[in-house]
Amino acid sequence: MIKIVPDPPASTPSLFTYEKPFGTVDSNGQPMFTVRGGIPAEDALAHATTLIEYAEAMAWDVVDHLHLNDKSLVLGLIHQLDAAQAFIGAVLEQPGTR
């Protein structure tokens, strides 16, 4: 008998990071910081969420020390951080896990 539908793959392929430099460069133009390649995507996204949480906490602390116009800029930054975190959460969290 010939199957009409093939068997599904044994497992879904995992996603991993690629090496990605970021931030400051040294006097030779070489990056001082790099995300290592081969990190499971879920681990990288979980770490990114933590970094965003820290950035958001620092931004909220800064708001207390600013004038009205400057506060608007930082509150806009906080909104962007919230949005980035929501996108990451939408990838990491499966329906029914929270």
Biopython code that builds the backbone (N, CA, C, O; Angstrom):
import numpy as np
from Bio.PDB.StructureBuilder import StructureBuilder

atoms = [
    (1, "MET", "N", (0.838, -1.171, 0.000)),
    (1, "MET", "CA", (0.000, 0.000, 0.000)),
    (1, "MET", "C", (0.888, 1.241, 0.000)),
    (1, "MET", "O", (1.897, 1.279, 0.704)),
    (2, "ILE", "N", (0.529, 2.232, -0.766)),
    (2, "ILE", "CA", (1.289, 3.479, -0.861)),
    (2, "ILE", "C", (0.620, 4.514, 0.038)),
    (2, "ILE", "O", (-0.590, 4.731, -0.029)),
    (3, "LYS", "N", (1.445, 5.155, 0.889)),
    (3, "LYS", "CA", (0.930, 6.209, 1.770)),
    (3, "LYS", "C", (0.677, 7.479, 0.971)),
    (3, "LYS", "O", (1.494, 7.879, 0.142)),
    (4, "ILE", "N", (-0.436, 8.093, 1.223)),
    (4, "ILE", "CA", (-0.742, 9.372, 0.576)),
    (4, "ILE", "C", (-0.046, 10.519, 1.307)),
    (4, "ILE", "O", (0.422, 11.467, 0.677)),
    (5, "VAL", "N", (0.022, 10.432, 2.639)),
    (5, "VAL", "CA", (0.639, 11.476, 3.452)),
    (5, "VAL", "C", (1.929, 10.924, 4.057)),
    (5, "VAL", "O", (1.909, 9.863, 4.682)),
    (6, "PRO", "N", (3.062, 11.633, 3.880)),
    (6, "PRO", "CA", (4.316, 11.133, 4.452)),
    (6, "PRO", "C", (4.326, 11.261, 5.974)),
    (6, "PRO", "O", (3.580, 12.057, 6.545)),
    (7, "ASP", "N", (5.173, 10.472, 6.621)),
    (7, "ASP", "CA", (5.344, 10.582, 8.063)),
    (7, "ASP", "C", (5.935, 11.947, 8.397)),
    (7, "ASP", "O", (6.745, 12.478, 7.638)),
    (8, "PRO", "N", (5.530, 12.518, 9.539)),
    (8, "PRO", "CA", (6.114, 13.809, 9.932)),
    (8, "PRO", "C", (7.582, 13.621, 10.325)),
    (8, "PRO", "O", (7.998, 12.509, 10.648)),
    (9, "PRO", "N", (8.363, 14.702, 10.300)),
    (9, "PRO", "CA", (9.757, 14.580, 10.721)),
    (9, "PRO", "C", (9.840, 14.089, 12.163)),
    (9, "PRO", "O", (8.930, 14.331, 12.955)),
    (10, "ALA", "N", (10.923, 13.405, 12.504)),
    (10, "ALA", "CA", (11.096, 12.848, 13.845)),
    (10, "ALA", "C", (11.045, 13.931, 14.911)),
    (10, "ALA", "O", (10.464, 13.724, 15.976)),
    (11, "SER", "N", (11.642, 15.075, 14.638)),
    (11, "SER", "CA", (11.589, 16.185, 15.583)),
    (11, "SER", "C", (11.673, 17.485, 14.799)),
    (11, "SER", "O", (12.186, 17.529, 13.681)),
    (12, "THR", "N", (11.158, 18.534, 15.412)),
    (12, "THR", "CA", (11.238, 19.824, 14.746)),
    (12, "THR", "C", (12.646, 20.378, 14.906)),
    (12, "THR", "O", (13.240, 20.245, 15.976)),
    (13, "PRO", "N", (13.190, 20.995, 13.866)),
    (13, "PRO", "CA", (14.544, 21.521, 13.974)),
    (13, "PRO", "C", (14.601, 22.669, 14.975)),
    (13, "PRO", "O", (13.684, 23.486, 15.047)),
    (14, "SER", "N", (15.671, 22.723, 15.737)),
    (14, "SER", "CA", (15.860, 23.789, 16.713)),
    (14, "SER", "C", (16.549, 24.981, 16.056)),
    (14, "SER", "O", (17.324, 24.825, 15.112)),
    (15, "LEU", "N", (16.262, 26.143, 16.558)),
    (15, "LEU", "CA", (16.921, 27.348, 16.081)),
    (15, "LEU", "C", (18.037, 27.719, 17.034)),
    (15, "LEU", "O", (17.912, 27.550, 18.247)),
    (16, "PHE", "N", (19.124, 28.221, 16.486)),
    (16, "PHE", "CA", (20.282, 28.619, 17.278)),
    (16, "PHE", "C", (20.744, 30.008, 16.837)),
    (16, "PHE", "O", (20.437, 30.456, 15.732)),
    (17, "THR", "N", (21.477, 30.668, 17.705)),
    (17, "THR", "CA", (22.017, 31.972, 17.368)),
    (17, "THR", "C", (23.190, 31.831, 16.408)),
    (17, "THR", "O", (23.847, 30.792, 16.339)),
    (18, "TYR", "N", (23.426, 32.898, 15.679)),
    (18, "TYR", "CA", (24.639, 33.058, 14.901)),
    (18, "TYR", "C", (25.521, 34.033, 15.660)),
    (18, "TYR", "O", (25.017, 34.822, 16.459)),
    (19, "GLU", "N", (26.823, 33.998, 15.429)),
    (19, "GLU", "CA", (27.709, 34.966, 16.064)),
    (19, "GLU", "C", (27.301, 36.361, 15.614)),
    (19, "GLU", "O", (27.153, 36.618, 14.419)),
    (20, "LYS", "N", (27.120, 37.264, 16.581)),
    (20, "LYS", "CA", (26.645, 38.619, 16.269)),
    (20, "LYS", "C", (27.350, 39.634, 17.164)),
    (20, "LYS", "O", (27.054, 39.713, 18.356)),
    (21, "PRO", "N", (28.286, 40.418, 16.602)),
    (21, "PRO", "CA", (28.943, 41.459, 17.390)),
    (21, "PRO", "C", (27.974, 42.589, 17.726)),
    (21, "PRO", "O", (27.014, 42.834, 16.995)),
    (22, "PHE", "N", (28.235, 43.275, 18.840)),
    (22, "PHE", "CA", (27.404, 44.420, 19.219)),
    (22, "PHE", "C", (28.219, 45.371, 20.084)),
    (22, "PHE", "O", (29.255, 45.003, 20.638)),
    (23, "GLY", "N", (27.730, 46.592, 20.186)),
    (23, "GLY", "CA", (28.316, 47.568, 21.104)),
    (23, "GLY", "C", (29.617, 48.176, 20.619)),
    (23, "GLY", "O", (29.847, 48.337, 19.421)),
    (24, "THR", "N", (30.453, 48.507, 21.576)),
    (24, "THR", "CA", (31.700, 49.232, 21.364)),
    (24, "THR", "C", (32.724, 48.414, 20.587)),
    (24, "THR", "O", (32.794, 47.191, 20.709)),
    (25, "VAL", "N", (33.518, 49.127, 19.782)),
    (25, "VAL", "CA", (34.648, 48.484, 19.103)),
    (25, "VAL", "C", (35.937, 48.983, 19.732)),
    (25, "VAL", "O", (35.977, 50.071, 20.307)),
    (26, "ASP", "N", (36.998, 48.180, 19.619)),
    (26, "ASP", "CA", (38.289, 48.576, 20.167)),
    (26, "ASP", "C", (39.023, 49.507, 19.195)),
    (26, "ASP", "O", (38.472, 49.891, 18.163)),
    (27, "SER", "N", (40.257, 49.864, 19.525)),
    (27, "SER", "CA", (41.021, 50.805, 18.701)),
    (27, "SER", "C", (41.341, 50.244, 17.319)),
    (27, "SER", "O", (41.700, 51.004, 16.420)),
    (28, "ASN", "N", (41.221, 48.943, 17.133)),
    (28, "ASN", "CA", (41.442, 48.316, 15.831)),
    (28, "ASN", "C", (40.141, 48.110, 15.054)),
    (28, "ASN", "O", (40.147, 47.522, 13.973)),
    (29, "GLY", "N", (39.024, 48.597, 15.607)),
    (29, "GLY", "CA", (37.738, 48.453, 14.942)),
    (29, "GLY", "C", (37.095, 47.091, 15.143)),
    (29, "GLY", "O", (36.115, 46.765, 14.472)),
    (30, "GLN", "N", (37.633, 46.291, 16.061)),
    (30, "GLN", "CA", (37.080, 44.971, 16.343)),
    (30, "GLN", "C", (36.051, 45.073, 17.472)),
    (30, "GLN", "O", (36.257, 45.820, 18.428)),
    (31, "PRO", "N", (34.948, 44.329, 17.368)),
    (31, "PRO", "CA", (33.927, 44.405, 18.422)),
    (31, "PRO", "C", (34.458, 43.862, 19.740)),
    (31, "PRO", "O", (35.184, 42.869, 19.779)),
    (32, "MET", "N", (34.077, 44.541, 20.818)),
    (32, "MET", "CA", (34.497, 44.096, 22.144)),
    (32, "MET", "C", (33.538, 43.049, 22.705)),
    (32, "MET", "O", (33.899, 42.285, 23.600)),
    (33, "PHE", "N", (32.322, 43.017, 22.178)),
    (33, "PHE", "CA", (31.316, 42.083, 22.669)),
    (33, "PHE", "C", (30.681, 41.350, 21.489)),
    (33, "PHE", "O", (30.472, 41.927, 20.422)),
    (34, "THR", "N", (30.382, 40.077, 21.699)),
    (34, "THR", "CA", (29.773, 39.272, 20.650)),
    (34, "THR", "C", (28.845, 38.243, 21.277)),
    (34, "THR", "O", (29.191, 37.604, 22.271)),
    (35, "VAL", "N", (27.663, 38.087, 20.689)),
    (35, "VAL", "CA", (26.803, 36.968, 21.070)),
    (35, "VAL", "C", (27.414, 35.732, 20.425)),
    (35, "VAL", "O", (27.676, 35.716, 19.223)),
    (36, "ARG", "N", (27.634, 34.724, 21.210)),
    (36, "ARG", "CA", (28.240, 33.488, 20.720)),
    (36, "ARG", "C", (27.254, 32.738, 19.840)),
    (36, "ARG", "O", (26.063, 32.680, 20.148)),
    (37, "GLY", "N", (27.733, 32.173, 18.767)),
    (37, "GLY", "CA", (26.897, 31.344, 17.915)),
    (37, "GLY", "C", (26.613, 30.001, 18.574)),
    (37, "GLY", "O", (27.399, 29.528, 19.395)),
    (38, "GLY", "N", (25.496, 29.393, 18.215)),
    (38, "GLY", "CA", (25.161, 28.063, 18.706)),
    (38, "GLY", "C", (24.344, 28.032, 19.983)),
    (38, "GLY", "O", (24.081, 26.955, 20.519)),
    (39, "ILE", "N", (23.934, 29.198, 20.484)),
    (39, "ILE", "CA", (23.092, 29.234, 21.688)),
    (39, "ILE", "C", (21.659, 28.921, 21.252)),
    (39, "ILE", "O", (21.173, 29.513, 20.289)),
    (40, "PRO", "N", (20.975, 28.006, 21.940)),
    (40, "PRO", "CA", (19.578, 27.733, 21.575)),
    (40, "PRO", "C", (18.754, 29.020, 21.603)),
    (40, "PRO", "O", (18.881, 29.828, 22.523)),
    (41, "ALA", "N", (17.918, 29.202, 20.594)),
    (41, "ALA", "CA", (17.138, 30.433, 20.456)),
    (41, "ALA", "C", (16.300, 30.717, 21.696)),
    (41, "ALA", "O", (16.185, 31.870, 22.112)),
    (42, "GLU", "N", (15.721, 29.693, 22.283)),
    (42, "GLU", "CA", (14.892, 29.914, 23.473)),
    (42, "GLU", "C", (15.722, 30.492, 24.615)),
    (42, "GLU", "O", (15.258, 31.382, 25.327)),
    (43, "ASP", "N", (16.944, 29.994, 24.796)),
    (43, "ASP", "CA", (17.825, 30.535, 25.836)),
    (43, "ASP", "C", (18.190, 31.991, 25.538)),
    (43, "ASP", "O", (18.200, 32.827, 26.442)),
    (44, "ALA", "N", (18.488, 32.292, 24.275)),
    (44, "ALA", "CA", (18.852, 33.653, 23.893)),
    (44, "ALA", "C", (17.681, 34.605, 24.114)),
    (44, "ALA", "O", (17.872, 35.716, 24.609)),
    (45, "LEU", "N", (16.477, 34.183, 23.754)),
    (45, "LEU", "CA", (15.298, 35.029, 23.948)),
    (45, "LEU", "C", (14.995, 35.228, 25.434)),
    (45, "LEU", "O", (14.594, 36.317, 25.845)),
    (46, "ALA", "N", (15.183, 34.194, 26.228)),
    (46, "ALA", "CA", (14.960, 34.321, 27.668)),
    (46, "ALA", "C", (15.945, 35.325, 28.267)),
    (46, "ALA", "O", (15.570, 36.128, 29.121)),
    (47, "HIS", "N", (17.196, 35.282, 27.825)),
    (47, "HIS", "CA", (18.193, 36.240, 28.312)),
    (47, "HIS", "C", (17.858, 37.652, 27.830)),
    (47, "HIS", "O", (18.014, 38.616, 28.579)),
    (48, "ALA", "N", (17.402, 37.777, 26.595)),
    (48, "ALA", "CA", (17.006, 39.090, 26.068)),
    (48, "ALA", "C", (15.877, 39.678, 26.902)),
    (48, "ALA", "O", (15.859, 40.882, 27.161)),
    (49, "THR", "N", (14.944, 38.847, 27.321)),
    (49, "THR", "CA", (13.847, 39.313, 28.172)),
    (49, "THR", "C", (14.377, 39.869, 29.484)),
    (49, "THR", "O", (13.900, 40.901, 29.956)),
    (50, "THR", "N", (15.352, 39.203, 30.074)),
    (50, "THR", "CA", (15.961, 39.685, 31.315)),
    (50, "THR", "C", (16.647, 41.023, 31.095)),
    (50, "THR", "O", (16.511, 41.927, 31.919)),
    (51, "LEU", "N", (17.383, 41.165, 29.993)),
    (51, "LEU", "CA", (18.047, 42.433, 29.691)),
    (51, "LEU", "C", (17.028, 43.554, 29.514)),
    (51, "LEU", "O", (17.260, 44.678, 29.960)),
    (52, "ILE", "N", (15.910, 43.259, 28.872)),
    (52, "ILE", "CA", (14.864, 44.264, 28.685)),
    (52, "ILE", "C", (14.264, 44.652, 30.036)),
    (52, "ILE", "O", (13.987, 45.828, 30.272)),
    (53, "GLU", "N", (14.062, 43.684, 30.919)),
    (53, "GLU", "CA", (13.540, 43.989, 32.251)),
    (53, "GLU", "C", (14.467, 44.938, 32.989)),
    (53, "GLU", "O", (14.001, 45.880, 33.629)),
    (54, "TYR", "N", (15.787, 44.705, 32.911)),
    (54, "TYR", "CA", (16.756, 45.590, 33.560)),
    (54, "TYR", "C", (16.693, 46.990, 32.957)),
    (54, "TYR", "O", (16.699, 47.983, 33.683)),
    (55, "ALA", "N", (16.632, 47.068, 31.623)),
    (55, "ALA", "CA", (16.577, 48.366, 30.951)),
    (55, "ALA", "C", (15.313, 49.121, 31.341)),
    (55, "ALA", "O", (15.347, 50.333, 31.551)),
    (56, "GLU", "N", (14.206, 48.406, 31.436)),
    (56, "GLU", "CA", (12.949, 49.044, 31.820)),
    (56, "GLU", "C", (13.008, 49.555, 33.255)),
    (56, "GLU", "O", (12.521, 50.648, 33.542)),
    (57, "ALA", "N", (13.595, 48.781, 34.151)),
    (57, "ALA", "CA", (13.727, 49.219, 35.544)),
    (57, "ALA", "C", (14.593, 50.477, 35.629)),
    (57, "ALA", "O", (14.275, 51.398, 36.382)),
    (58, "MET", "N", (15.674, 50.521, 34.867)),
    (58, "MET", "CA", (16.530, 51.707, 34.867)),
    (58, "MET", "C", (15.788, 52.908, 34.287)),
    (58, "MET", "O", (15.924, 54.021, 34.794)),
    (59, "ALA", "N", (15.009, 52.696, 33.233)),
    (59, "ALA", "CA", (14.267, 53.798, 32.623)),
    (59, "ALA", "C", (13.244, 54.364, 33.601)),
    (59, "ALA", "O", (13.102, 55.582, 33.708)),
    (60, "TRP", "N", (12.525, 53.493, 34.320)),
    (60, "TRP", "CA", (11.557, 53.980, 35.308)),
    (60, "TRP", "C", (12.250, 54.789, 36.398)),
    (60, "TRP", "O", (11.692, 55.773, 36.884)),
    (61, "ASP", "N", (13.468, 54.384, 36.789)),
    (61, "ASP", "CA", (14.216, 55.118, 37.802)),
    (61, "ASP", "C", (14.610, 56.499, 37.280)),
    (61, "ASP", "O", (14.583, 57.474, 38.030)),
    (62, "VAL", "N", (14.973, 56.588, 36.012)),
    (62, "VAL", "CA", (15.367, 57.854, 35.404)),
    (62, "VAL", "C", (14.182, 58.814, 35.326)),
    (62, "VAL", "O", (14.359, 60.020, 35.499)),
    (63, "VAL", "N", (12.990, 58.308, 35.071)),
    (63, "VAL", "CA", (11.795, 59.155, 34.939)),
    (63, "VAL", "C", (11.615, 60.045, 36.174)),
    (63, "VAL", "O", (11.187, 61.193, 36.056)),
    (64, "ASP", "N", (11.940, 59.518, 37.343)),
    (64, "ASP", "CA", (11.769, 60.277, 38.581)),
    (64, "ASP", "C", (12.679, 61.497, 38.664)),
    (64, "ASP", "O", (12.441, 62.377, 39.491)),
    (65, "HIS", "N", (13.708, 61.572, 37.835)),
    (65, "HIS", "CA", (14.693, 62.648, 37.921)),
    (65, "HIS", "C", (14.660, 63.590, 36.717)),
    (65, "HIS", "O", (15.603, 64.353, 36.508)),
    (66, "LEU", "N", (13.601, 63.548, 35.934)),
    (66, "LEU", "CA", (13.537, 64.343, 34.712)),
    (66, "LEU", "C", (12.415, 65.365, 34.746)),
    (66, "LEU", "O", (11.493, 65.279, 35.557)),
    (67, "HIS", "N", (12.515, 66.337, 33.845)),
    (67, "HIS", "CA", (11.455, 67.324, 33.655)),
    (67, "HIS", "C", (10.406, 66.741, 32.713)),
    (67, "HIS", "O", (10.617, 65.686, 32.115)),
    (68, "LEU", "N", (9.281, 67.431, 32.586)),
    (68, "LEU", "CA", (8.126, 66.912, 31.860)),
    (68, "LEU", "C", (8.449, 66.462, 30.434)),
    (68, "LEU", "O", (8.087, 65.347, 30.058)),
    (69, "ASN", "N", (9.121, 67.294, 29.628)),
    (69, "ASN", "CA", (9.409, 66.926, 28.240)),
    (69, "ASN", "C", (10.329, 65.708, 28.156)),
    (69, "ASN", "O", (10.128, 64.824, 27.323)),
    (70, "ASP", "N", (11.338, 65.671, 29.027)),
    (70, "ASP", "CA", (12.255, 64.538, 29.029)),
    (70, "ASP", "C", (11.551, 63.258, 29.484)),
    (70, "ASP", "O", (11.862, 62.168, 29.004)),
    (71, "LYS", "N", (10.615, 63.396, 30.400)),
    (71, "LYS", "CA", (9.857, 62.234, 30.859)),
    (71, "LYS", "C", (9.112, 61.581, 29.705)),
    (71, "LYS", "O", (9.034, 60.355, 29.626)),
    (72, "SER", "N", (8.565, 62.399, 28.808)),
    (72, "SER", "CA", (7.837, 61.856, 27.665)),
    (72, "SER", "C", (8.739, 60.968, 26.811)),
    (72, "SER", "O", (8.311, 59.917, 26.334)),
    (73, "LEU", "N", (9.984, 61.393, 26.622)),
    (73, "LEU", "CA", (10.926, 60.597, 25.829)),
    (73, "LEU", "C", (11.213, 59.256, 26.504)),
    (73, "LEU", "O", (11.224, 58.214, 25.849)),
    (74, "VAL", "N", (11.442, 59.291, 27.805)),
    (74, "VAL", "CA", (11.762, 58.050, 28.520)),
    (74, "VAL", "C", (10.530, 57.156, 28.615)),
    (74, "VAL", "O", (10.653, 55.934, 28.530)),
    (75, "LEU", "N", (9.357, 57.735, 28.788)),
    (75, "LEU", "CA", (8.141, 56.922, 28.816)),
    (75, "LEU", "C", (7.913, 56.259, 27.460)),
    (75, "LEU", "O", (7.419, 55.134, 27.393)),
    (76, "GLY", "N", (8.271, 56.953, 26.380)),
    (76, "GLY", "CA", (8.214, 56.340, 25.054)),
    (76, "GLY", "C", (9.177, 55.180, 24.943)),
    (76, "GLY", "O", (8.851, 54.154, 24.346)),
    (77, "LEU", "N", (10.364, 55.333, 25.513)),
    (77, "LEU", "CA", (11.347, 54.243, 25.542)),
    (77, "LEU", "C", (10.792, 53.047, 26.313)),
    (77, "LEU", "O", (10.935, 51.905, 25.876)),
    (78, "ILE", "N", (10.168, 53.302, 27.440)),
    (78, "ILE", "CA", (9.584, 52.216, 28.239)),
    (78, "ILE", "C", (8.515, 51.490, 27.433)),
    (78, "ILE", "O", (8.425, 50.264, 27.482)),
    (79, "HIS", "N", (7.711, 52.235, 26.698)),
    (79, "HIS", "CA", (6.688, 51.611, 25.858)),
    (79, "HIS", "C", (7.343, 50.684, 24.820)),
    (79, "HIS", "O", (6.853, 49.580, 24.581)),
    (80, "GLN", "N", (8.439, 51.129, 24.207)),
    (80, "GLN", "CA", (9.140, 50.304, 23.226)),
    (80, "GLN", "C", (9.719, 49.045, 23.870)),
    (80, "GLN", "O", (9.686, 47.969, 23.273)),
    (81, "LEU", "N", (10.243, 49.177, 25.073)),
    (81, "LEU", "CA", (10.754, 48.009, 25.792)),
    (81, "LEU", "C", (9.631, 47.023, 26.092)),
    (81, "LEU", "O", (9.807, 45.812, 25.954)),
    (82, "ASP", "N", (8.477, 47.544, 26.504)),
    (82, "ASP", "CA", (7.316, 46.683, 26.751)),
    (82, "ASP", "C", (6.922, 45.923, 25.489)),
    (82, "ASP", "O", (6.627, 44.729, 25.538)),
    (83, "ALA", "N", (6.921, 46.632, 24.356)),
    (83, "ALA", "CA", (6.550, 45.997, 23.093)),
    (83, "ALA", "C", (7.553, 44.906, 22.724)),
    (83, "ALA", "O", (7.158, 43.818, 22.305)),
    (84, "ALA", "N", (8.839, 45.189, 22.876)),
    (84, "ALA", "CA", (9.864, 44.186, 22.561)),
    (84, "ALA", "C", (9.696, 42.954, 23.443)),
    (84, "ALA", "O", (9.816, 41.821, 22.976)),
    (85, "GLN", "N", (9.421, 43.185, 24.707)),
    (85, "GLN", "CA", (9.233, 42.068, 25.626)),
    (85, "GLN", "C", (7.986, 41.262, 25.257)),
    (85, "GLN", "O", (7.983, 40.038, 25.389)),
    (86, "ALA", "N", (6.947, 41.922, 24.805)),
    (86, "ALA", "CA", (5.729, 41.214, 24.395)),
    (86, "ALA", "C", (6.002, 40.326, 23.181)),
    (86, "ALA", "O", (5.509, 39.200, 23.110)),
    (87, "PHE", "N", (6.789, 40.834, 22.223)),
    (87, "PHE", "CA", (7.132, 40.016, 21.061)),
    (87, "PHE", "C", (7.930, 38.786, 21.471)),
    (87, "PHE", "O", (7.667, 37.684, 20.989)),
    (88, "ILE", "N", (8.898, 38.968, 22.352)),
    (88, "ILE", "CA", (9.696, 37.826, 22.811)),
    (88, "ILE", "C", (8.808, 36.838, 23.560)),
    (88, "ILE", "O", (8.905, 35.628, 23.354)),
    (89, "GLY", "N", (7.945, 37.357, 24.429)),
    (89, "GLY", "CA", (7.025, 36.490, 25.160)),
    (89, "GLY", "C", (6.107, 35.725, 24.234)),
    (89, "GLY", "O", (5.780, 34.565, 24.485)),
    (90, "ALA", "N", (5.690, 36.381, 23.157)),
    (90, "ALA", "CA", (4.802, 35.713, 22.198)),
    (90, "ALA", "C", (5.507, 34.535, 21.507)),
    (90, "ALA", "O", (4.851, 33.590, 21.069)),
    (91, "VAL", "N", (6.812, 34.592, 21.413)),
    (91, "VAL", "CA", (7.574, 33.480, 20.833)),
    (91, "VAL", "C", (7.815, 32.385, 21.868)),
    (91, "VAL", "O", (7.679, 31.199, 21.567)),
    (92, "LEU", "N", (8.172, 32.784, 23.082)),
    (92, "LEU", "CA", (8.563, 31.809, 24.106)),
    (92, "LEU", "C", (7.394, 31.119, 24.781)),
    (92, "LEU", "O", (7.479, 29.930, 25.090)),
    (93, "GLU", "N", (6.314, 31.829, 25.015)),
    (93, "GLU", "CA", (5.199, 31.260, 25.777)),
    (93, "GLU", "C", (4.240, 30.526, 24.838)),
    (93, "GLU", "O", (3.793, 31.073, 23.829)),
    (94, "GLN", "N", (3.945, 29.321, 25.181)),
    (94, "GLN", "CA", (2.979, 28.532, 24.436)),
    (94, "GLN", "C", (1.605, 28.738, 25.036)),
    (94, "GLN", "O", (1.501, 28.994, 26.235)),
    (95, "PRO", "N", (0.541, 28.636, 24.242)),
    (95, "PRO", "CA", (-0.808, 28.805, 24.779)),
    (95, "PRO", "C", (-1.047, 27.854, 25.956)),
    (95, "PRO", "O", (-0.723, 26.667, 25.903)),
    (96, "GLY", "N", (-1.617, 28.414, 27.003)),
    (96, "GLY", "CA", (-1.957, 27.596, 28.161)),
    (96, "GLY", "C", (-0.815, 27.414, 29.150)),
    (96, "GLY", "O", (-0.982, 26.701, 30.139)),
    (97, "THR", "N", (0.357, 28.041, 28.918)),
    (97, "THR", "CA", (1.468, 27.869, 29.852)),
    (97, "THR", "C", (1.462, 28.924, 30.932)),
    (97, "THR", "O", (2.204, 28.813, 31.908)),
    (98, "ARG", "N", (0.628, 29.958, 30.775)),
    (98, "ARG", "CA", (0.554, 30.997, 31.801)),
    (98, "ARG", "C", (-0.849, 31.213, 32.229)),
    (98, "ARG", "O", (-1.110, 32.054, 33.089)),
]
sb = StructureBuilder()
sb.init_structure("model")
sb.init_model(0)
sb.init_chain("A")
sb.init_seg("    ")
for serial, (resi, resn, name, xyz) in enumerate(atoms, 1):
    if name == "N":
        sb.init_residue(resn, " ", resi, " ")
    sb.init_atom(name, np.array(xyz, "f"), 0.0, 1.0, " ", f" {name:<3s}", serial, name[0])
structure = sb.get_structure()
